Amino acid sequence: EAGVTQSPTHLIKTRGQQATLRCSPISGHTSVYWYQQALGLGLQFLLWYDEGEERNRGNFPPRFSGRQFPNYSSELNVNALELEDSALYLCASSLRAGNTEAFFGQGTRLTVV
Amino acid sequence: AQSVTQPDIHITVSEGASLELRCNYSYGATPYLFWYVQSPGQGLQLLLKYFSGDTLVQGIKGFEAEFKRSQSSFNLRKPSVHWSDAAEYFCAVGTGYSSASKIIFGSGTRLSIRP
């Protein structure tokens, strides 16, 4: 069974541009989570999507946004990129309800220059 | 506010030696607790989890962890480490309706193995 897949693996953007990161959850999982792992800041919760809706949001500015598609895959969009947005962005998925754990993808390394 | 503390930033142990990584949490209710491992440039892999029941939890790769409510701790142990265990280890607490709806991670402990 395929795990959580993320694309691209690496992404280099210029300050001010927009970045789009993609995530495909494990088959059968309806919840998708996005985390940012920036150097020196640890893992920070960004967004939670379930059944196509945003369910929870971390302490990030509105230029971080996303969506979940009917097939439960998800996109994370980062607008007006800043140098400090450079980080590893991790996507995770889980079953919707009950005591479940999140399964993580390998991440997208975003570098803003 | 909920928080997770991993007091050791970096630990070095000899191959074959025992290991204990510390984790303390702050949360008002019974938490969902996790340990994840991250190899360089990789995503996170779940080692083990505690939701309820037996406070000694067995995980993959020979790891175990013990939930101690009185100490608000969830320390990770392994009786004999292997060179392949060198990685970053994250303790985490799940605080949402779904245990994964908002996972708060500790800052991580980097484990190095001395040959």
Interface residues (C-beta under 8 A of the other chain):
Chain A: V4 Q6 S31 Y33 Y35 G42 L43 Q44 F45 W48 D50 R55 N56 G58 L90 A92 S94 R96 A97 G98 N99 T100 E101 A102 F103 F104 G105 Q106 G107 R109
Chain B: Y32 F34 Y36 G41 Q42 G43 L44 Q45 L46 K49 F51 S52 F90 G94 G96 S98 S99 A100 S101 K102 I103 I104 F105 G106 S107 G108
